């Protein structure tokens, strides 16, 4: 058979079965990028590759850096390969690809090889890094012998894949072996290494994750239940326990204090909202003789004007509080970026979430706050009501 060398490179979504449940990897850790499905041919071997943007630690860098993890599928490890244009596209795939999708199904005789850059400082470990969710999925994929890859359908891709499918099913690539993988040529010639994931049994790992504590064992009374549920668990896998040095512990202590202050601010803003609503309720008109209310019309106008001034002052004060909180969070984020302690990477995410909650609560307060316009309308309603009551008394 003549040599086959079709070049394919396109966005993709990966699917697999986990305990009889269909799972999908569509979003990499770098949210503005996509997974890429491509072919690679060298002098000895041919491969399908799925490139996943992710954060990894590289030698010489304290913090995680944008990088790429590669799922490598040598043609020689493919038992069967088929594809079709999908009539029904799964929701996660539909959100990433066009209306017409090619579904590629692979059955392998070996597990998928996971490659990372040669200068990666340490092996990726799920549950410890910003990319924990992606790594958890990659770990599952690396242990399965059957996966699906979804790409946009084009006539060119279909023709190229048909050539590869025919060659694979006729045994054209079975003579090439996995040992011929040229790691040095990967990552623009900088070299690659095979990622090694912990070999914990799945049921043991699942039990550990079910028992993981949240960051703070004591729930905060100022945050609602939904906010508490958003706190992501963190724990070191077996045999990987580490301790923070004094400087890291001190920095994390300050971060915890900052977060507590934010919680207190949320509670304060909530109290302000309740107080303002109560003040507005106290100003609503009540039953009473029309003549008596007519006599107090001048006083009501003065009260409306004073309410406008008070509301403006309250809104201005609340806005300053929000701006102050934003500045402090920005400073806290810069400080957190300097910490070389992966076990606490999720704390910054929690603080950012709480800042969003502060902003949302401020918006709710502002929406429920009286404005000069609706207070003016309120005053007009009072006058009309008084006039109606007076006319009713005269008749």
C-alpha positions as a printed Julia matrix, in Angstrom:
395×3 Matrix{Float64}:
   0.0    0.0    0.0
   1.27   3.49  -0.84
   2.38   5.67   2.08
  -0.47   7.58   3.74
   0.24  11.02   5.18
  -2.96  13.08   5.57
  -2.56  16.16   7.75
  -5.5   16.89  10.06
  -5.66  19.54  12.77
  -9.0   20.74  14.13
 -10.93  21.51  17.31
 -12.3   18.5   19.16
 -14.27  17.1   22.09
 -13.37  13.78  23.74
 -15.97  11.32  25.03
 -15.71   8.1   27.05
 -17.71   5.84  29.33
 -17.18   5.95  33.09
 -19.23   3.41  35.07
 -21.77   3.21  32.24
 -22.08   7.01  32.19
 -21.11   9.06  29.14
 -18.58  11.75  30.0
 -17.06  14.51  27.87
 -13.97  16.68  27.96
 -14.78  19.82  25.98
 -13.26  22.68  27.98
  -9.52  22.8   28.71
  -8.08  24.68  31.66
  -7.29  27.66  29.43
 -10.87  28.72  28.77
 -10.21  30.73  25.62
  -8.64  27.75  23.83
  -9.88  24.4   22.53
  -8.82  20.79  22.49
  -7.1   19.96  19.19
  -7.3   16.65  17.32
  -4.48  16.08  14.83
  -2.47  13.47  12.96
   1.31  13.14  13.21
   3.6   11.08  11.01
   7.32  10.47  11.47
   9.71   8.11   9.71
   8.79   5.12  11.89
   5.34   5.7   13.38
   1.98   7.37  12.87
  -0.27   8.8   15.56
  -3.52  10.46  16.4
  -2.97  13.17  19.01
  -5.36  15.14  21.18
  -3.75  18.29  22.56
  -5.24  19.68  25.78
  -4.25  23.2   26.95
  -3.54  23.05  30.67
  -1.51  24.68  33.44
   1.66  22.81  34.47
   4.75  23.66  36.5
   7.95  23.97  34.48
  11.53  23.85  35.72
  12.71  27.32  36.72
   9.2   28.67  37.39
   7.57  28.87  40.8
   4.03  29.05  39.49
   2.07  27.02  36.98
   2.37  28.12  33.36
   0.16  27.62  30.28
   1.22  24.39  28.6
  -0.17  21.45  26.62
  -0.84  17.84  27.56
  -0.99  15.32  24.7
  -3.12  12.17  24.47
  -1.1   10.03  22.05
  -2.75   7.17  20.13
  -0.28   5.27  17.91
  -2.0    3.72  14.91
  -0.42   0.41  15.93
  -2.48   0.36  19.16
  -5.83   0.78  17.37
  -7.85  -2.43  17.26
 -10.77  -0.93  15.32
 -11.48   2.57  14.02
 -14.8    3.83  12.63
 -16.49   7.18  12.11
 -19.8    8.62  10.97
 -21.67  11.89  10.61
 -23.83  12.11  13.72
 -27.58  12.48  13.37
 -27.88  13.36  17.07
 -25.09  15.4   18.63
 -24.54  15.26  22.43
 -25.11  18.58  24.18
 -21.46  19.16  25.31
 -20.32  18.53  21.73
 -23.01  20.73  20.2
 -21.89  23.65  22.37
 -18.33  23.47  20.98
 -18.68  22.36  17.36
 -20.78  23.18  14.31
 -24.11  21.64  13.38
 -22.52  18.75  11.42
 -20.21  16.62  13.53
 -18.02  13.61  12.75
 -17.93  11.04  15.54
 -14.71   8.99  15.59
 -14.78   5.77  17.63
 -11.57   4.05  18.72
 -11.14   0.62  20.3
  -7.55   0.17  21.49
  -5.39  -2.78  22.5
  -3.35  -0.59  24.87
  -4.08   2.36  27.12
  -3.63   5.86  25.76
  -0.21   7.43  26.37
  -0.27  10.78  28.2
   2.61  13.11  27.3
   3.8   16.28  29.03
   6.76  18.6   28.28
  10.17  17.25  29.28
  10.85  20.29  31.48
   7.69  19.79  33.55
   8.79  20.21  37.17
   6.6   17.48  38.63
   4.11  14.87  37.53
   0.53  16.19  37.22
  -1.57  15.29  40.24
  -5.33  15.65  40.24
  -6.91  17.55  43.11
  -3.82  19.7   43.71
  -3.65  22.15  40.85
  -5.79  24.72  39.1
  -6.29  22.08  36.41
  -7.57  19.44  38.81
 -10.89  18.81  37.04
  -9.21  18.42  33.65
  -6.55  16.12  35.1
  -9.19  13.97  36.77
 -10.79  13.47  33.36
  -7.44  12.79  31.67
  -6.64  10.17  34.29
  -9.92   8.39  33.51
  -9.24   8.57  29.77
  -5.75   7.1   30.26
  -7.29   4.0   31.85
  -9.86   3.22  29.16
  -9.44   1.27  25.93
 -12.39   2.83  24.15
 -12.9    6.53  23.41
 -14.74   8.77  20.98
 -13.49  11.99  19.41
 -15.84  14.57  17.92
 -14.73  17.03  15.24
 -16.38  19.35  12.72
 -17.43  17.51   9.57
 -15.83  18.47   6.26
 -15.52  16.5    3.04
 -11.71  16.75   3.24
 -11.56  15.34   6.79
 -13.93  12.53   5.85
 -11.81  11.54   2.83
  -8.56  11.64   4.83
  -9.99   9.62   7.71
 -11.37   7.07   5.27
  -7.85   6.42   3.95
  -6.54   5.97   7.49
  -9.45   3.72   8.48
  -8.87   1.44   5.5
  -5.16   1.17   6.24
  -5.72   0.45   9.94
  -8.41  -2.16   9.37
  -6.2   -3.92   6.81
  -3.37  -4.14   9.37
  -1.04  -1.71   7.59
   0.27  -0.19  10.86
   0.44  -3.26  13.09
   4.14  -3.78  12.4
   5.08  -0.44  13.96
   5.52  -0.55  17.71
   4.87   1.87  20.52
   8.53   1.79  21.57
   9.36   3.78  18.44
   7.67   6.89  19.84
  10.11   9.76  19.29
   9.67  11.82  22.46
  12.54  14.19  21.7
  10.86  15.56  18.57
   7.75  16.73  20.45
   7.03  20.22  21.81
   8.98  21.95  19.06
  12.01  19.76  19.68
  12.18  20.48  23.42
  11.19  16.9   24.21
   8.38  15.12  26.04
   7.99  12.65  28.88
   5.24  10.17  29.71
   2.96  11.36  32.52
   2.6    8.97  35.45
  -0.66   9.13  37.37
  -1.13   7.51  40.81
  -2.32   3.91  40.54
  -4.94   4.06  43.26
  -7.98   1.8   42.77
 -10.93   3.8   41.52
 -13.19   2.83  44.42
 -10.57   3.86  47.0
  -9.98   7.15  45.23
 -13.73   7.8   45.08
 -14.12   7.08  48.79
 -11.31   9.51  49.59
 -12.9   12.28  47.6
 -16.24  11.74  49.34
 -14.55  12.26  52.7
 -12.58  15.37  51.77
 -13.25  18.4   54.0
 -13.91  21.92  52.78
 -11.29  24.61  53.34
 -12.95  25.83  56.55
 -14.56  23.22  58.77
 -16.61  25.95  60.46
 -19.22  27.29  57.98
 -19.66  31.03  57.85
 -23.06  32.31  58.96
 -22.83  35.23  56.56
 -22.73  33.04  53.44
 -25.71  31.13  52.13
 -25.8   27.36  51.65
 -25.1   27.61  47.91
 -21.91  29.55  48.58
 -20.78  26.92  51.08
 -21.35  24.17  48.49
 -19.14  26.0   46.01
 -16.09  25.58  48.26
 -13.94  22.98  46.51
 -12.38  20.17  48.58
  -8.62  19.84  48.71
  -6.5   17.05  50.08
  -3.09  15.58  49.36
  -3.19  12.05  47.85
  -1.77   9.18  49.9
   1.96   9.51  50.39
   2.11  13.12  49.18
   1.55  15.03  52.42
   3.31  18.38  52.59
   3.46  21.23  55.03
   3.56  24.94  54.36
   6.66  26.82  55.45
   6.17  29.7   57.97
   6.0   32.39  55.29
   3.33  30.49  53.35
   1.35  29.83  56.53
   1.49  33.51  57.46
   0.36  34.57  53.99
  -2.5   32.08  54.01
  -3.5   33.29  57.46
  -3.75  36.83  56.15
  -5.76  35.58  53.19
  -8.18  33.81  55.54
  -8.57  37.02  57.53
  -9.3   38.96  54.35
 -11.95  36.45  53.41
 -13.55  36.73  56.84
 -13.66  40.5   56.45
 -15.42  40.07  53.11
 -18.0   37.83  54.75
 -18.59  40.45  57.4
 -19.06  43.09  54.7
 -21.65  40.93  53.0
 -23.51  40.65  56.31
 -23.26  44.42  56.81
 -24.65  45.14  53.36
 -27.53  42.77  54.03
 -28.33  44.61  57.25
 -28.26  47.9   55.34
 -30.74  46.51  52.83
 -33.11  45.36  55.59
 -32.86  48.72  57.34
 -33.61  50.66  54.15
 -36.57  48.44  53.32
 -37.96  48.95  56.82
 -37.47  52.7   56.53
 -39.37  52.7   53.25
 -42.19  50.63  54.75
 -42.52  53.14  57.59
 -43.15  55.9   55.03
 -46.02  54.13  53.25
 -49.44  55.85  53.7
 -51.77  54.33  56.29
 -55.51  54.68  56.93
 -56.79  57.84  58.56
 -59.12  60.8   58.09
 -58.56  62.66  54.85
 -58.57  66.12  56.49
 -55.89  65.11  58.97
 -53.66  63.84  56.14
 -54.27  67.0   54.14
 -53.02  69.0   57.08
 -49.8   66.95  57.11
 -49.14  67.26  53.36
 -46.38  69.77  53.83
 -44.67  67.5   56.31
 -44.95  64.56  53.86
 -43.22  66.56  51.13
 -40.4   67.37  53.47
 -40.12  63.69  54.44
 -39.94  62.66  50.77
 -37.13  65.12  50.09
 -35.23  63.95  53.14
 -35.7   60.32  52.01
 -34.2   61.17  48.63
 -31.14  62.7   50.23
 -30.76  59.77  52.62
 -31.1   57.22  49.82
 -28.46  58.98  47.74
 -26.07  59.03  50.68
 -26.66  55.34  51.35
 -26.07  54.37  47.71
 -22.87  56.43  47.59
 -21.59  54.83  50.8
 -22.37  51.34  49.56
 -20.6   52.03  46.27
 -17.47  53.09  48.15
 -17.56  49.89  50.17
 -17.76  47.79  47.04
 -14.87  49.7   45.42
 -12.77  49.19  48.53
 -13.52  45.47  48.52
 -12.52  45.22  44.85
  -9.18  46.91  45.53
  -8.45  44.62  48.44
  -9.31  41.52  46.42
  -7.03  42.69  43.59
  -4.18  43.14  46.07
  -4.94  39.75  47.6
  -4.86  38.1   44.19
  -1.44  39.59  43.41
  -0.19  38.37  46.76
  -1.6   34.89  46.19
   0.12  34.6   42.8
   3.47  34.7   44.59
   2.67  31.71  46.81
   4.36  28.46  45.78
   1.85  26.22  47.56
  -0.49  24.36  45.22
  -2.61  22.8   47.93
  -4.36  26.12  48.49
  -4.85  27.25  44.88
  -8.66  27.1   45.21
  -8.8   29.73  47.97
  -8.33  32.59  45.51
 -11.21  31.2   43.48
 -13.42  31.28  46.6
 -12.47  34.88  47.37
 -13.28  35.92  43.8
 -16.63  34.17  44.09
 -17.38  36.04  47.3
 -16.51  39.34  45.62
 -19.05  38.48  42.94
 -21.6   37.82  45.68
 -20.86  41.23  47.21
 -21.47  42.82  43.82
 -24.68  40.88  43.32
 -25.99  41.83  46.74
 -25.12  45.46  46.08
 -27.06  45.28  42.8
 -30.05  43.82  44.66
 -29.88  46.59  47.23
 -29.62  49.25  44.55
 -32.54  47.74  42.64
 -34.69  47.82  45.76
 -33.52  51.33  46.75
 -35.86  54.24  46.28
 -34.85  56.84  43.68
 -35.75  60.49  43.33
 -38.13  59.65  40.5
 -40.11  56.94  42.28
 -40.2   59.02  45.48
 -41.64  61.9   43.47
 -44.25  59.51  42.08
 -44.88  58.31  45.61
 -45.52  61.9   46.71
 -47.9   62.47  43.83
 -49.8   59.31  44.78
 -50.12  60.6   48.34
 -51.54  63.92  47.14
 -54.01  62.21  44.8
 -55.13  59.9   47.58
 -55.6   62.87  49.91
 -57.64  64.71  47.29
 -59.9   61.7   46.73
 -60.5   61.31  50.44
 -61.33  65.02  50.84
 -63.79  64.88  47.94
 -65.32  61.78  49.47
 -65.75  63.56  52.83
 -67.41  66.59  51.1
 -69.99  64.31  49.47
